[in-house]
Amino acid sequence: MMHPISELMNTSTFLPKNNRREHLLLLVFLLFCSLSGVSQEYTPFARVMFYNVENLFDTQDDPATSDNEFLPNGKKHWTNTRYYQKQNRIAQVIIAAREDDYPDVIGLCEIENQEVLESLLFFTPLNKLGYKIIHKESPDPRGIDVAFLYRNGKFRPLCYEAIPLINSKGHALKTRDILYVKGILGSDTLHFFVNHWPSKYGGISATKLSRATAASTLRAKTDSILKLNNQSRIIIMGDFNDTPLDASIKEVLGAKSPETNQAMPDSLYNLALPLAQKGKGSNKFQGKWSLIDQIMVSGSLLDKTKGKTIAGSFQLFSPDFLLENDEANLGKKPNRTYAGYKYHGGFSDHLPVTVELLRKK
């Protein structure tokens, strides 16, 4: 249910001598921009961020969910002090992710409920940035959900919907719903999907069908939007528990490489794929990085011929404070909150991912 660059070269010899050096420097800069692919035509105007925050639970028991390990007397000894530090850690990451400005749209996963989101936005420095919340409770047994934050005045939501994952037998899976939000950012209407697909807990083979179900559910929804308007601008983000090279994303969802000469408006493109092919990752498990946190877009967001909003490059946000030495496997790993049941006091076992939205100057 919906809820509502040659002319400068020809003129250089006519410049006064004291201006020729500056002019040549300008030519070198323009040539560098041309060779490096820096766009002189588009400029960033908004930032999209996704972050798996690793179990943002409150300290209150919810009898309807299996949240007992995140209670003061639970196995993880989850206290108010740890909860408040966790909130400030998340706020620190969001604030640090700014360049010219703070993220305008943020997808989150592994949050327990509306209350932890309200507390995050009220009791941390985020309270000065004007973020609003879109969230729906999901049927996940542990009680973890996805959520959508947006900066009031930058994004205007039009409607939203929690989309259950329906399998081939017509049954809804007891897992996180996909959160769909339609709204206006800048002058364009955008369709956002926030995902947290079923994990590999229990084995890859035993759980891959559930992720395929998530992929087919998502594809059906994007297809319905593109059927009405094949120029629709769609942004898909989330923790997919599969990489861009896995079948659920590459085949079932059909997300293609963004490195194409001509993007088709009714196709989906995985902005994370080039980094995944280079072995980069957002999560490290048993010494191996995998890029399971991704952002994908519809072809219209790669088409520069329309003169509207386009998607810039996909980035892993990995400042030093989000990483620590991996003593067991060498290199670095995410500075997480827990290592098993041992409190570590870090940020998350995932790195955030971002993409800039660009528009013509």
N, C-alpha and C positions, 0 to 999 in steps of 0.2 A: 504494500500500500504506500502510495506516494505521500510525502509530507512536504504540505505546501512551501676610374683614376687618368694625358699626353699633353694637354694644354700647358701645363706648368713647365714641361721640358722645353717647349718651343719658346717660352718667354724668359727663360733664366738668364740668357746673355744680355738682356736689356735691363736687368736689375742693377741698381747701384752696387759697387764692389762690397760695401759693408753688409749688404743683404744677401750676397751670393752664398756665403757659408751657411746661413740659416736656411736658405732655399734648398741647398744640396742635402742638408740634414733632413729636411722635410721629405725630399724625394726618397732618401734612404729609408725613412720610416714607412712611407707608403709602399715601397717595394717589399719591405719586411712584412707588412700586414698582408700584402697580396700573396707572398710565398708561404706565410704561416697559416693562412686560412682565416685570419682575423677579419671578421665582417665589419665593413665600413657602413653597412646598410642597416643593421639591426643593433639594438641596444637592450640590455636586460631591464625588465620592468617588474618582474615578480619571481619569487623563488618557491619551489615546491620541495618539501622534505618528507622523508619517511623514516621512522625510527621504531624498532622493536626495543622497548625499554626494559625488558626482562623482569616480568612479574611485579608490576606496580599494584600491590595489594594494600588495603588498609589493615588495621589490626582487629577488626570486628568480625565475629563469626557470622557467616551467612549460612543458615541451616539448609538452604536449597542447593548449595554447591560444595565441592570438596576443597575447601580453602583452609583446612585445619593446620597444615604445615606452616601457614603464614599467620599464625596467632602467637601471642607472647609465650604461651605454654606449648607451642607446637615444635616440630622437629627443627625448624630453622630459627626458633626463638625470635620471631619478628616483633620487635618492640616499636613504640611510638618514635623513639629516638632514631632508630634505623629507617623508619618510614619517612620521617621528616627529612633526613639526610638524603634519602633516595629522591624525594621530590625536588630538592635543591640541586641534586646532581643532574636531573633531567632538564631543569630550567637552565642550568649552566651550559649544557650542550646546545640547547635551542638558541640561547643568546650568543654563544660563540660561533654559531653557524652563519651569522650575519656577515655580509660584505658591505654593500651600500645600505642594506636594510635587513630587518629580520625576516625569517620565512613568513610568507603570506598564507600558505596552506601547509598544514602538517598532518600526515597520517600517522597514527600510533597503533601499536598492537601490544598485547599482553598487559592490558589495563583491566582492573577488576570491575569497575562500575562508574557511574556518573559522579559519585561522591569523590573518588580519588582525582578525577579530572578537575572538579570544582576546587578542590583543595590545592592542586598543582597551580591553578591559575590565580588563586586568591592569596595563598600564603607564601609565595615565592616572588622574586623580582619580575616574573611574567605578569604580575598584576598591573604593571604600568603600560603594557603593550596592547591591550584591547583585544585579546583573543576570546573567541566564543567557541562553544562546543556543539558538535552534532554526534550523538551516540545512541545506540539501541542495545538493549540487553540481548545476548545470544544464548543458544542452548548448550554452550560448551560445559561439560561436567565440572571443570575446575573453576568456571565462572569468569574466564578471561575473554575479553572482547577486543574489537577494533574501535577506533574513534577518529574523528575528523575535527581538527582545530583550524580556525581561520581568523584573520585579523579583521575586525569589524571596520568597515569603511573601505577596505581593499577588495574584499570578496563579498558578494551578495548572494546568499543561497536562495534558490527558488523552490527546491523540493528535495526530499531524500527518502531512501528506502533501504530496509535491511533485507537482503536477498538470501534465503536459505539455500543450502546445497542439496539439490534433489538428485538422487541416484536413478539408475535405469529402471528400478522397480517403483519409482514414484515416491520413495520415502525420503524425508529430510534427515540429513546426517546430524548427529549430536556433536556439532562443532561450531566454529565461529562462522557467523553469517558474513557475506560480503556487503560492505556498506557503500551504497551509491548516493552521491550528492551531485545535484545539478545546480549550477549557479553562474553568476557573471563576474568575471575577473578582467579588469580593464574595460574593453568594449566588447569582449567576446563571451559567448556562452560556452562553458566547459562542463564536461561530464567526468566526474572523478569516481574511481572505484578503489576502496581500501580493502586489502586482503590479508588474511593470515590462514594459509591453507593447512590442512592436516599434516601433522609432523610424521617423521619416520620412526617414531617410537613404536616398537613392536616389530621392526624390520622393514627394509625398503620394499621388498616384494609384497609383503602383507598390507602395506599402506598405500602403494602407488595408485591403486584404483580410486581411493578417496581423493587424491590430488587430481586425478583425471576427471573425477566428478566435479571438482571445483573449477577446473579449466573449462569443461563443457558448459557448466552453469554460467560462468562469466562470458564465454563466447556467445552464448545464446542472447544474453542481455546486450552486449555490444552490437551484435548483428541487428537486433531489433531497433537500436538507435540509428545505426548507419543505413538501415533500410528506409527509414523515414527521411534521412538527410545524410547522404554519403560524405558530406563535408563536415560532419560533426567532429568537434575537437574533444577527444577522449584521452584521459590520463589515468593509467592503471598503476597502482603502487602497492607494495606489500612485502611481507615475508612469505615466500611461496614454498619454502621447504624443498624446493627443487631449483636447479640452476637453469640458466637460459638454454643449456644444451640438452636438458632432459626432455623426455617425450611429452610430458604434460603441458609444457610451455611451447616447445618447438613444434610439436605435431598437433596436439589436441586444441590448444589455444591458437596455434598458428602464428606466433609472434616471430617476425622476420628480423634480419639484420638491418639496422638503420643506415648502414653504409651502402646506399643505393643511389643511382643516378636519378631515378624517378620513383618516388613513393606513390603508391596507389592509395587514394583516399579511404577506401573501404577495407584496407588491410591494417594489421597491428604490427608495430615495430618495437623491438626490445632495445632500449637505449643502453642497457647494461651488458649486452652481448659482447661488444668489443673488449671490455675489461675482463669479462669472464674468459674469453679466448686467450687472454694474456696471463691467466692464472691468478687474477686478483680476487679478493673475497671480502665479504662483510662479516663472516662468522668463521671461527676456526674450531674444527672438531677432530680430535685425535691427530693433531699436528698438521692438518690439511685445511687450507682456506677454501671456502666455497662462496660464491656470490648468489645467495638465496634471497637477498633483499634487492629488489629491482624496481625500475620505473619503465613503463611502456606507454606508447602513444599511438593514436590513429594516424594514418598517412597525412591527413590534412595539417597536422602539426609539424610536418617536415617539408611542406610545400611552400617555397618562398614566392611563388608566382601570384598568390592571392593577396599579398600585402597585409596580412593580419598576423595574429600571434603564431610564433613557431617555437619549437623546443630547442634549447641549447644542449650542451654536452652533459652527460650523466657523470656525477662525481661521487666518490666515496669520501665522506667527511671523516678524516682520521688524524686529528691533531695528537700531539704526544701524550696529552693527559688522558686520552681514551685508550691508550695502549700500555702494555708492560712487557717486560722480557719473558719469553717463553723458555723457561729453564729446561723443560723436558724435551722440547722439539726444536729449539733454536729459533731465532727470529723474534717476532713480536706476536702478541695475541691481545684480544680485547680485555680491558680492565673491568672485570665483571663484578656484580654484586655478591654472588655466591659461587663457590666451587663445591658442588655437591651440597652437603648440608653445612659446610664451613663458611661462615660470614667473611667476605673478602673486602667489602666496603667500597667497591668500585662503582662503575656506571651501568654497564650492560654487557652481555655476552655478544651483542651485535653492534656493528658500526652503522651510523645513519647514512642515508644516501640522499642526494639532492639533484635537482635539475633546474636550470634557469629557464624562464620563459622570456622570449625576446619579441620586440616589436620594432617596426621601422622607425628610424629617427625622425 
